[in-house]
Amino acid sequence: MALIEYKCPNCGANLKSEEGNKKVVCPYCSAQFTIEDIRSQAGSLNDFVRESEKDPKDSIKRTSESNNVMAQELIKGEETTSSGPVLGKLVAKTALFTLAGILALVLILFGVFTIFFPSFMVTVSDKLGMDKVCTYYAVSVYNRSNDISDLADVVERGYQSHSWGTVSKYGKKLINRKDFGEFCDLKDIEAENGEEGALIAGTYDQYIVGLIAEAMYRQNDEENALDTAFYLNREVFPANNAVVSLSLIVMNEGDVAFAERIYEELNTLYETVNFDSEEDGENLEMLIGMMRDFISSEGSAAEAD
């Protein structure tokens, strides 16, 4: 029979077996194998040898190409998943810088107009209904000009915004100015010619002094409020004068104590008011009667309580 040679899977020695045998024993290591086992292991070994005999550079090249493909896929994936957030952040930063620039420009312009163009800011704040801000800029205008018309504007705008401290402070300056009487006469002429935007009951001096007296009263400065209201009315007592204005405010507030002080002061005017003017006498008598009735009625109500 023909002999077939094999390699021992255990020690690698040459094995010889007759054709047809199913088992073989290695004479060197005494290991026993079936012919199928030997053939199977020999096939795997041959495959390994054939793979190992290939050029190692080809293996390295294939590995490198594979890594490059994987790297490119990874980069593409990162770009795909992160491009949205990156773009969003860029847009957000751009918008933020733009907004900051606009705000900075607005603040700069605001500062420039505040410092150099307070008259313009008076107009703007008046249009926007910002009364207290408007009063602030009116003060700034007056401090620059020292003009009596700007000073009167401060008092009127301060009264409109209920800035009682401003009205009191600048009202005193207005009354004490030497050109106060002349300015009030001009305002009355303008009103007669229809140049005034608002109708004022009585003369302008009584109107503006009434505002100042009320502001002092609102600040609990009753002494100055009383003196200011009677400032123009110790020798004459026209209709719609400052004392009448203050008295109506006090009665509306239900302030009996201060009403009594006004009532006492009114009674002293019999000695100073010129009663040659029948109208002045009637005006004085009418206000005294109103104050007396108010004090009496409020006093009775207080006793009843």
C-alpha positions, 0 to 999 in steps of 0.5 A, a space after each residue: 500500500 502507498 504511504 502518505 506523509 503528514 506533519 505531527 500537529 503536536 511536535 511537527 515531526 514527519 508522520 507516515 501512514 498507510 493509505 486507508 488508516 484512520 489514526 496515526 501515532 507520532 513515533 516521537 511524541 507518542 501523540 495520537 491523531 485521526 487523519 481528519 484532525 491532522 488534515 484539518 489542522 494542517 489546512 489552518 496552518 497552511 492558511 496562516 502561512 500563506 497570510 504571513 508570507 504576504 508583503 507586510 507593507 501591504 498590510 500596513 497600507 491597508 491598515 493606514 487606509 482603513 484608519 484614514 477612512 474612519 478618521 474622515 467619517 468621524 470628522 464628517 460626523 462631528 461637522 454634521 452634528 456640531 455645525 448647527 450649535 456652532 452656527 447658532 453660537 456665532 449668530 448669538 454672539 454677533 447679535 449680542 455685540 450688535 445690541 451692545 453697540 446700539 446701546 452704547 451709541 444710545 447712551 452716548 447720544 443720550 449723554 450728548 443731548 443731556 449735556 449740550 441740548 437740554 432744551 431738546 430733551 425738554 421737548 422730547 420728555 414733554 411729548 412722552 409725558 415724562 413730567 418729572 424728567 421734563 422738570 429735570 431738564 427744565 432746571 438744566 435749561 434755566 441753570 444755563 440761561 438764567 432767563 426768567 422765562 426758563 425759571 417760570 417754566 421750571 415752576 410750572 413743570 415742577 407743579 405739573 409733575 408734583 415735584 413740590 421741592 423743586 417748585 418751592 426752591 425755584 419759586 422763591 427765586 422767581 418771586 425774588 427776582 427784580 424783573 418778576 413784576 415786569 415778566 408777569 405783566 408781559 405774560 398777561 399781555 400775551 394772554 390777552 392777545 391769545 398767545 398763551 397755550 392755557 387759559 389762566 383765571 386771574 393774572 399771571 402773578 397770582 397764578 404762579 404765586 398760588 402754585 408756589 404757595 401750594 407746593 410749600 403747603 404740600 411740603 408741610 412748610 405752612 409758615 412760608 405757604 401762608 406768607 407766600 400766598 399773602 405776598 401780593 394780597 395785603 393791599 389788594 384782594 382781586 378775584 382768583 388770587 393766590 390766597 383764594 387758591 390756597 384756601 380752596 386746596 386747604 378746604 379740599 384737604 379738610 385741614 381745619 387747623 391750617 384753615 383757621 390760620 388763613 382765617 385769622 390772617 384774612 381778618 387782619 386785611 381789614 386794616 391793610 386792603 384798600 376798600 376803595 375798590 368795592 370788588 376787592 372788599 366783596 372778594 375778601 368778605 366772600 372768602 372770609 365767609 367761606 372759611 368761617 363756614 368750613 371751620 364751623 362745619 368741620 369743627 361740628 363734625 369733629 365734635 359729633 365723632 
